[in-house]
């Protein structure tokens, strides 16, 4: 094992750790024994609540005893839905302590869809936020043995649970840990089955590319039921760090949390980081063209020094800017959940923040590549993690093909979907991601787009919509954009490229003339077209009056458009 992030587990093998990778139960118990008095789960709104690892362990064990007293046994499913909170995390771990399988449900789903997934999973007990407690209690009487509120004030509450001491079968590393339903940008949700080994292996392997420790403070802002956020939660649990829960993706609330909690590691999606950067740039521009020019030049120098000399002058040079954006304490930002424009990546690094991005899928627990902080590549989604084998299927002359992956992080399959499971694996056992990309000589991965979204022009050129969409990420006038093909000439069956644009409501209030909106959006499209290759250029623009449907990680559901 050497100096790997998981080397410390050697001292526990054969006693506290039974397998190659610890289970969720083993990992949390080890951390509680090492860092019992350190803060574990914290939230600042509406009231500040902070639990130490020892306090969290006590609650978790009481809840697990209660679950066992209600007949929950090894392998049974227990559903969990709610906003980000310490209680959500406590319930998640307690379900595993009871030997059961957790089924996290997107709290933003419509009630009927959520209930359908709960029924499909066969869950016998449901943990839910207090505001939906009564609705689920009415509609799921035929399903759940018990419905538990995550907060006090209504019904049976998580904090009130306990049960008699008993012995039961604890999970092993290859046992099923969670069924995660993908929101997906296409098609119906699938229940991704992940084992304890899948989730914990991903946690430790990802740390090979980023140094983390118990002194770190992580920010859980994205919905925590999602695999991307869940990784943060599991990493924190394994290293003894503190996890601060954010509830709203509202800039003012985020900045307040960042400053108050002194966050050191901040995970987000492209849309969030685009807004933060746009705010910083807007503030610089407000100081006048001379100041803007000087700061822009200094940022370029800072970025060059950081990348070539492994020294980070930007943290001190631009402290006044970082302080205004509540980013002074942040050491590292990690972007995932979608493609990020390289210039956004570059500007954060120029400002002195270690800004990296990764790539993965729910089916891969989820991270399979991550940019090392000391050797990042701005156009890449990162270096392949140790023990993960990525290959390119049916590569073209540029080396671009479908990304396939094998390793300890790959799922067991889709719940109750044998045909779909068989279809997503190659005969050699590699998972087909559906994403297109290529690898360089140092095993860094580059994404070009989704195979389903690929547009082939009349001249036989491949156009990847995501690459074009990236060009619009720093335009504040545009809230979101989707690029797709359309039939330009029915007789000749030729295809063109169109942009569906939803203008930013913040930039264009409701009384803004439509003619002005169209003129300004088309001007932006024209600017972007000048940067694109001729066969990539947008032929027509459609201005939308309503936003497109999105997943919880702010990716457009292309199948709904």
C-alpha positions in Angstrom: 0.0 0.0 0.0 2.9 2.3 0.6 2.0 6.0 1.1 -1.4 5.7 -0.4 -4.3 7.6 1.2 -5.7 4.3 2.4 -2.4 3.0 3.9 -3.6 3.7 7.4 -6.2 0.9 7.0 -3.4 -1.7 7.3 -3.4 -1.2 11.1 -7.1 -2.2 11.1 -7.0 -5.2 8.7 -8.2 -8.4 10.1 -9.9 -6.7 13.0 -11.9 -3.5 12.2 -11.6 -4.1 8.4 -12.5 -7.5 7.1 -12.0 -7.0 3.3 -9.9 -5.1 0.8 -12.0 -2.0 1.3 -13.9 -1.1 4.4 -17.6 -1.0 4.5 -19.5 2.2 5.3 -19.9 0.9 8.9 -16.2 0.0 9.3 -15.1 3.3 7.8 -17.2 5.4 10.1 -16.3 3.5 13.3 -12.6 3.8 12.5 -12.9 7.6 11.9 -15.0 8.0 15.1 -12.2 6.2 17.0 -9.5 8.4 15.5 -11.3 11.8 15.5 -14.2 11.4 18.0 -14.3 15.0 19.2 -13.8 16.7 15.9 -16.8 18.3 14.2 -18.5 16.0 11.8 -21.8 17.4 10.4 -22.7 21.1 10.6 -25.4 23.4 9.3 -25.8 27.1 9.9 -29.5 27.7 8.9 -32.0 28.1 10.3 -30.1 27.3 13.5 -26.5 26.3 13.9 -26.2 22.6 14.6 -22.8 20.8 14.8 -22.3 17.2 15.8 -18.9 15.6 16.6 -18.0 12.2 15.3 -18.7 10.7 18.7 -22.1 12.4 19.0 -23.0 11.3 15.4 -22.0 7.7 16.1 -24.3 7.6 19.2 -27.3 8.7 17.2 -26.5 6.4 14.3 -26.3 3.4 16.6 -29.6 4.2 18.3 -31.3 4.6 14.9 -29.8 1.3 13.7 -31.1 -0.5 16.8 -34.6 1.0 16.1 -34.5 -0.2 12.5 -33.6 -3.7 13.7 -36.5 -3.6 16.2 -38.8 -2.8 13.3 -37.7 -6.0 11.5 -35.2 -4.5 9.1 -32.6 -7.2 8.2 -29.5 -7.7 6.1 -30.2 -6.6 2.5 -33.6 -4.9 3.2 -34.2 -1.6 1.4 -34.8 1.7 3.3 -35.7 4.9 1.4 -34.4 8.3 2.3 -35.4 11.7 0.9 -34.9 15.2 2.1 -32.9 18.4 1.8 -29.2 18.6 2.7 -28.9 18.3 6.5 -27.0 16.5 9.2 -30.1 14.3 9.8 -30.0 13.1 6.2 -26.4 12.0 6.7 -27.2 10.3 10.0 -30.0 8.3 8.5 -27.9 7.3 5.5 -25.2 5.8 7.7 -27.6 4.3 10.3 -29.3 2.4 7.5 -26.0 0.7 6.7 -25.3 0.1 10.4 -28.6 -1.9 10.4 -27.2 -4.0 7.6 -29.7 -2.6 5.1 -29.5 -0.9 1.7 -30.2 2.8 1.3 -32.4 4.1 -1.5 -31.8 7.9 -1.8 -34.6 9.7 -3.6 -34.3 13.1 -5.2 -36.2 15.5 -3.0 -37.1 17.7 -5.9 -39.0 14.9 -7.8 -42.8 15.2 -8.1 -44.5 13.3 -5.4 -46.0 10.7 -7.7 -42.6 9.9 -9.4 -40.8 9.7 -6.0 -43.5 7.3 -4.6 -43.2 5.2 -7.8 -39.4 4.8 -7.2 -39.9 4.0 -3.5 -42.4 1.3 -4.4 -40.2 -0.1 -7.2 -37.2 -0.4 -4.8 -39.2 -2.4 -2.3 -38.4 -0.1 0.5 -40.0 -1.0 3.8 -39.2 2.2 5.8 -38.9 5.8 4.6 -37.0 8.7 6.2 -38.4 12.1 4.9 -38.1 15.8 5.7 -40.8 17.1 8.0 -42.6 19.2 5.4 -43.5 16.1 3.3 -44.0 13.8 6.2 -47.8 13.9 6.1 -48.1 13.6 2.3 -46.0 10.5 2.2 -47.8 9.1 5.3 -51.1 9.4 3.5 -50.0 8.1 0.2 -47.7 5.3 1.3 -49.8 3.6 3.9 -49.8 0.4 1.8 -46.1 0.4 1.5 -43.9 1.4 4.4 -43.9 -0.2 7.8 -42.9 3.2 9.2 -42.3 6.8 8.0 -39.8 8.8 10.0 -39.4 12.5 10.0 -35.8 13.8 9.7 -36.6 16.8 11.9 -38.5 17.2 15.2 -41.9 18.8 15.3 -43.9 16.3 13.3 -44.6 12.6 13.8 -41.9 10.0 14.6 -38.5 11.8 14.6 -35.1 10.4 13.9 -33.7 11.9 17.1 -36.3 10.0 19.2 -35.5 6.6 17.8 -33.9 3.8 19.8 -34.2 0.1 20.3 -32.9 -2.8 22.4 -29.4 -4.1 22.1 -29.2 -7.0 19.6 -26.8 -8.8 17.3 -27.3 -8.8 13.6 -25.4 -9.4 10.3 -23.3 -6.3 9.3 -22.7 -5.7 5.7 -19.5 -6.9 3.9 -17.6 -5.0 1.3 -19.3 -6.7 -1.7 -22.8 -6.3 -0.3 -25.1 -3.9 -1.9 -24.9 -0.5 -0.2 -27.2 1.8 -2.2 -29.6 2.0 -5.1 -29.2 5.4 -6.8 -31.8 6.4 -9.3 -30.3 8.4 -12.1 -32.2 11.5 -13.0 -30.6 11.3 -16.4 -30.7 13.7 -19.3 -32.4 11.0 -21.5 -34.8 8.2 -20.8 -36.4 6.8 -17.6 -34.6 6.6 -14.3 -32.5 3.4 -13.7 -31.6 2.2 -10.2 -27.8 2.0 -10.1 -26.6 -0.7 -7.7 -23.4 0.2 -5.8 -21.7 -1.9 -3.3 -19.8 -0.8 -0.2 -16.6 -1.6 -2.0 -17.6 0.6 -5.0 -18.3 3.6 -2.8 -15.3 3.3 -0.5 -12.8 2.4 -3.2 -13.8 5.5 -5.2 -13.4 7.6 -2.1 -9.8 6.4 -1.4 -8.7 6.2 -5.1 -9.9 9.8 -5.7 -7.7 11.0 -2.9 -4.6 9.8 -4.9 -5.0 13.0 -6.9 -5.8 15.5 -4.1 -4.4 15.9 -0.6 -7.1 16.0 2.0 -7.0 15.8 5.8 -9.1 16.1 9.0 -8.6 19.8 9.1 -10.5 20.4 5.9 -14.0 21.8 5.9 -16.2 20.6 2.9 -19.3 22.3 1.6 -22.3 20.1 0.6 -24.4 22.4 -1.6 -25.6 20.1 -4.4 -28.5 17.8 -3.5 -26.8 15.1 -1.4 -28.8 12.2 -2.9 -26.7 12.6 -6.0 -23.6 10.4 -6.5 -21.4 13.4 -7.0 -22.4 15.0 -3.6 -22.4 11.6 -2.0 -18.7 11.2 -2.8 -18.0 14.3 -0.8 -20.0 12.9 2.1 -18.1 9.6 2.1 -14.7 11.2 1.7 -15.4 13.5 4.7 -16.6 10.5 6.7 -13.4 8.5 5.9 -10.8 11.2 6.7 -12.4 12.8 9.7 -13.1 16.2 8.2 -16.1 18.5 8.7 -19.1 18.6 6.3 -21.1 21.8 6.2 -24.5 21.6 4.6 -25.8 24.3 2.3 -29.5 24.3 1.4 -29.9 26.8 -1.4 -28.1 27.4 -4.6 -28.5 31.1 -4.1 -25.4 33.2 -4.5 -26.0 35.3 -1.4 -26.6 32.3 0.9 -23.6 30.4 -0.6 -21.2 33.4 0.1 -22.5 33.6 3.6 -21.9 29.9 4.3 -18.4 30.0 2.7 -17.3 32.9 4.9 -19.0 31.8 8.1 -17.8 28.1 8.0 -14.4 29.0 6.5 -14.8 26.3 3.8 -11.6 24.9 2.5 -13.0 22.5 -0.2 -15.9 23.6 -2.4 -17.6 21.3 -4.9 -20.0 22.5 -7.5 -21.3 22.3 -11.1 -20.3 24.5 -14.0 -23.4 26.7 -13.7 -22.5 27.6 -10.1 -18.8 28.4 -10.9 -19.7 30.4 -14.0 -21.9 32.6 -11.8 -19.3 33.1 -9.2 -16.6 33.9 -11.7 -18.9 36.2 -13.6 -19.6 38.1 -10.4 -15.8 38.5 -9.7 -15.1 39.7 -13.3 -18.1 42.1 -13.1 -16.6 43.6 -10.0 -13.2 44.1 -11.6 -14.7 45.7 -14.7 -16.6 48.1 -12.4 -13.3 49.6 -11.3 -12.7 50.9 -14.8 -10.9 49.8 -18.0 -7.4 50.6 -16.7 -7.8 48.7 -13.5 -9.4 45.8 -15.4 -6.5 45.7 -17.9 -3.9 45.7 -15.1 -5.7 43.0 -13.0 -6.2 40.8 -16.1 -2.5 41.0 -17.0 -1.5 40.2 -13.4 -3.9 37.2 -13.5 -2.2 35.9 -16.6 1.2 36.2 -14.9 -0.1 34.5 -11.7 -1.5 31.6 -13.7 1.8 31.1 -15.6 3.8 31.1 -12.4 1.4 28.7 -10.7 1.4 26.2 -13.6 5.1 26.3 -14.4 6.8 27.0 -11.1 4.4 25.2 -8.8 4.1 28.4 -6.7 0.8 30.1 -6.0 1.2 33.9 -5.9 -2.5 34.5 -6.7 -3.8 33.7 -3.3 -1.9 36.8 -1.9 -2.1 39.0 -5.0 -5.8 38.8 -5.3 -6.8 38.4 -1.7 -9.0 41.5 -1.9 -11.0 39.9 -4.8 -11.2 36.5 -3.1 -12.4 38.2 0.1 -15.2 40.0 -1.7 -16.3 36.6 -3.2 -16.0 34.9 0.3 -13.4 32.5 -1.2 -10.4 33.5 1.0 -10.4 30.3 3.0 -11.1 28.0 0.0 -8.0 26.0 -1.0 -9.6 23.9 -3.7 -12.7 24.0 -5.9 -13.7 20.8 -7.7 -16.1 21.0 -10.6 -18.1 18.0 -11.8 -21.5 17.1 -13.1 -20.9 18.5 -16.6 -18.3 20.0 -19.0 -16.6 23.2 -17.9 -15.2 25.8 -20.3 -11.3 25.7 -20.0 -11.2 29.5 -19.6 -13.3 29.3 -16.4 -10.9 26.6 -15.1 -7.9 28.9 -16.0 -9.2 32.1 -14.4 -9.9 30.4 -11.0 -6.4 29.1 -11.0 -5.0 32.5 -12.0 -6.8 34.0 -8.9 -4.9 31.6 -6.7 -7.5 28.9 -6.1 -6.6 25.3 -6.8 -9.4 24.7 -9.3 -9.7 21.2 -10.8 -12.3 19.2 -12.5 -13.2 15.5 -12.6 -15.4 13.1 -14.6 -17.6 10.2 -13.7 -21.0 8.6 -13.8 -23.4 7.4 -11.1 -22.6 3.9 -12.5 -18.9 4.4 -11.5 -19.5 5.6 -7.9 -19.0 8.2 -9.6 -15.4 9.6 -10.0 -13.1 7.9 -12.5 -10.8 10.8 -13.5 -9.6 13.8 -11.5 -7.0 16.5 -12.3 -4.1 16.4 -9.8 -3.7 19.8 -8.1 0.1 19.8 -8.9 -0.2 18.8 -12.5 -3.6 19.9 -13.9 -4.5 20.3 -17.6 -7.2 22.9 -18.3 -8.7 21.2 -21.3 -8.8 17.7 -19.6 -11.3 16.3 -17.2 -8.5 14.7 -15.3 -6.1 11.8 -15.0 -7.5 8.3 -14.7 -7.6 7.1 -11.1 -5.4 4.2 -9.9 -6.9 0.8 -10.4 -9.3 2.2 -13.0 -8.9 1.0 -16.5 -10.3 3.4 -19.2 -10.2 2.5 -22.9 -11.5 4.1 -26.1 -13.9 2.0 -28.1 -13.9 2.3 -31.9 -11.6 5.3 -31.9 -11.5 7.4 -35.1 -8.4 8.9 -36.8 -8.2 11.6 -34.0 -8.4 8.9 -31.3 -12.0 9.9 -30.4 -14.4 7.1 -29.5 -16.7 5.9 -26.8 -15.2 5.8 -23.3 -15.4 2.4 -21.6 -14.3 1.6 -18.1 -13.5 -1.3 -15.7 -12.4 -1.3 -12.1 -13.5 -1.5 -8.5 -15.7 1.5 -8.8 -18.0 0.1 -11.5 -21.6 -0.7 -10.5 -23.1 -4.2 -10.1 -25.8 -3.4 -12.5 -29.3 -1.8 -12.8 -31.9 -2.8 -10.2 -34.4 -5.2 -11.7 -33.2 -4.4 -15.2 -31.3 -7.3 -16.6 -31.6 -6.4 -20.3 -30.4 -2.8 -19.7 -27.5 -4.1 -17.5 -26.4 -6.5 -20.2 -26.6 -3.8 -22.9 -24.3 -1.4 -21.0 -21.4 -3.8 -20.7 -19.0 -5.1 -23.4 -18.3 -8.8 -23.6 -15.0 -8.1 -21.8 -16.8 -6.5 -18.8 -16.2 -2.9 -19.6 -18.9 -0.4 -18.8 -20.0 1.7 -21.8 -20.3 5.3 -20.6 -22.1 6.7 -23.7 -19.6 9.6 -23.6 -17.1 10.3 -26.4 -13.5 11.3 -25.7 -9.8 10.4 -26.0 -6.8 9.8 -23.8 -3.4 11.5 -24.1 0.1 9.9 -23.5 -0.1 10.7 -19.7 -3.5 9.0 -19.3 -5.5 12.2 -19.0 -9.0 12.1 -20.4 -10.6 14.6 -22.7 -14.3 14.7 -23.4 -15.9 15.7 -26.7 -19.5 14.9 -26.0 -22.3 12.4 -25.6 -22.5 9.7 -28.3 -26.3 10.2 -28.5 -26.0 13.9 -29.1 -23.4 13.7 -31.9 -24.3 15.7 -35.0 -22.8 14.6 -38.3 -22.7 17.3 -40.9 -23.3 16.9 -44.6 -19.5 17.1 -45.1 -19.1 14.1 -42.7 -17.7 16.3 -39.9 -18.5 15.4 -36.3 -20.0 18.2 -34.2 -20.2 17.8 -30.5 -23.0 20.1 -29.0 -21.3 20.2 -25.6 -18.2 21.9 -27.1 -20.3 24.6 -28.6 -22.4 25.0 -25.4 -19.2 25.5 -23.5 -18.5 28.7 -25.5 -21.5 30.4 -23.9 -20.7 29.7 -20.2 -19.4 33.1 -19.3 -22.2 35.2 -21.0 -24.4 36.4 -18.1 -27.1 37.3 -20.6 -27.8 33.5 -21.1 -29.2 31.4 -18.3 -28.8 28.1 -20.3 -28.4 26.9 -23.9 -28.9 23.7 -25.8 -27.3 22.9 -29.2 -28.9 20.4 -31.5 -29.4 19.6 -35.2 -32.5 20.5 -37.3 -33.5 19.6 -40.8 -32.4 22.6 -42.9 -33.7 21.3 -46.2 -36.3 18.6 -46.3 -35.8 17.8 -50.0 -32.0 17.5 -49.7 -32.3 16.1 -46.2 -29.5 18.4 -45.0 -29.0 19.2 -41.4 -28.2 22.5 -39.7 -27.2 23.5 -36.2 -29.6 25.4 -34.0 -29.3 27.0 -30.5 -32.2 27.0 -28.0 -31.5 29.8 -25.7 -33.2 30.7 -22.4 -32.2 34.3 -21.5 -31.2 35.1 -17.9 -34.2 36.5 -16.0 -31.8 38.4 -13.8 -30.4 40.2 -16.9 -33.7 40.6 -18.7 -36.6 41.6 -16.3 -40.1 40.7 -17.4 -40.8 44.0 -19.1 -37.7 43.8 -21.4 -38.8 44.1 -25.1 -38.5 40.8 -26.9 -36.8 42.6 -29.9 -34.0 43.8 -27.6 -33.5 40.3 -26.1 -33.3 38.7 -29.5 -30.9 41.3 -30.9 -28.5 41.0 -28.0 -28.7 37.1 -27.9 -28.1 36.9 -31.7 -25.1 39.3 -31.3 -23.6 36.9 -28.7 -24.3 33.9 -31.0 -22.5 35.8 -33.8 -19.5 36.5 -31.6 -19.3 32.8 -30.7 -19.7 31.7 -34.3 -16.6 33.7 -35.2 -14.6 31.5 -32.8 -16.0 28.3 -34.1 -14.9 26.2 -37.1 -17.1 26.7 -40.2 -18.9 23.4 -39.8 -19.6 24.1 -36.1 -21.4 27.4 -36.6 -24.9 27.9 -35.4 -27.4 28.4 -38.3 -30.5 29.6 -36.3 -31.3 30.7 -32.8 -34.6 30.0 -31.0 -35.3 32.2 -27.9 -37.3 30.4 -25.3 -39.8 32.0 -22.9 -39.7 29.2 -20.4 -36.6 27.4 -18.9 -35.8 23.9 -20.1 -36.2 21.0 -17.7 -33.0 20.2 -15.8 -31.5 17.5 -13.6 -30.5 18.3 -10.0 -27.0 18.9 -11.2 -28.2 21.6 -13.6 -27.9 19.6 -16.8 -30.6 20.0 -19.4 -32.8 17.0 -19.9 -32.4 16.8 -23.7 -35.2 14.2 -24.0 -37.7 16.7 -22.7 -36.9 19.4 -25.3 
